[in-house]
Amino acid sequence: MLVHFVLLVWISLMVRPGKAQNFEHHEASHVALIGWTHAGGIKFDCTGSYIGKNMIMTGARCLERNGTRADVVRLGAAVGSPRDFAIKDVIVHYRYQAEYYYHNMAIVYLKEEPQSVSKIFKPACILSTLPTPATQIHLIGRDAEGVFQKTAVELVDSDKCHEYYSPTKKFKYGALLVCCMCARSTTTTTKCASELSAPMQTIVEKNGKRVPFLVGQKTIGRSCGSKIPGIYTRLSSDGHFPWIATIAGIDFANHDACFERY
Ligand SMILES: *[C@@H]1O[C@H](CO)[C@@H](O)[C@H](O)[C@H]1NC(C)=O
């Protein structure tokens, strides 16, 4: 009887639809979902990244839905150990303006420090330079059906990217500025992270230890299934990197120290 019960629970855990894909801890334990609590449950509508202490980095466009401020962050959903954290406060990039997509960045402060609550939540590092063409980067986050996907992407030269994005109302300077990076998937997959601020990252490996380094977060456009590259906020940009490090109070420029802390 008990054996049957245990077996049933085990089976139901194994075949939860839409949650079947699991990731290595270092790939996804920092990946956060930004949510809004409703009477019927939590509606998640954005992605973010745990970057240390009680801080989640996300987009400025991820803080409000239907006139309501996000109030909860879920960590661990992609590694099978979901845990919700209440949001205490937010800070938006000082140059962000709602009518444009530029400087689409914010830091969300949680009421608790995830790494003190559980060792499985490890903060990601941030790459202070633009990845070289040889760097393998991927996008991680939920697709339109809410399933986590990890998708290899390649950077697209900004001149080339500009051909696809003529300046629009929300992108009045186009995609040429140092603000952004353009990338598209190297495969023909149509399933990849579709939520705003999904992290683009590279895994740095040394002596068998692997650590995620964030390079961008999704801002606009589709990330796969299209020749048209998506646009990502470039974290290493002079207008972004010092801001994150200052607000967070973390020396992200010291890659080795961040690697060691992980
Ligand atoms: C905002 O409202 C729409 C329409 O009612 C709803 O479908 C959506 O889930 C809401 N979003 C959030 C994050 O609550």
The ligand as an ORCA input file, in Angstrom:
! r2SCAN-3c Opt
* xyz 0 1
  C      -2.878     40.878    -16.685
  O      -4.220     40.836    -17.155
  C      -4.465     39.896    -18.192
  C      -5.902     40.079    -18.662
  O      -6.778     39.983    -17.585
  C      -4.195     38.485    -17.660
  O      -4.383     37.517    -18.669
  C      -2.753     38.397    -17.166
  O      -2.519     37.144    -16.581
  C      -2.474     39.504    -16.148
  N      -1.060     39.471    -15.849
  C      -0.556     39.300    -14.637
  C       0.931     39.187    -14.521
  O      -1.216     39.242    -13.635
*
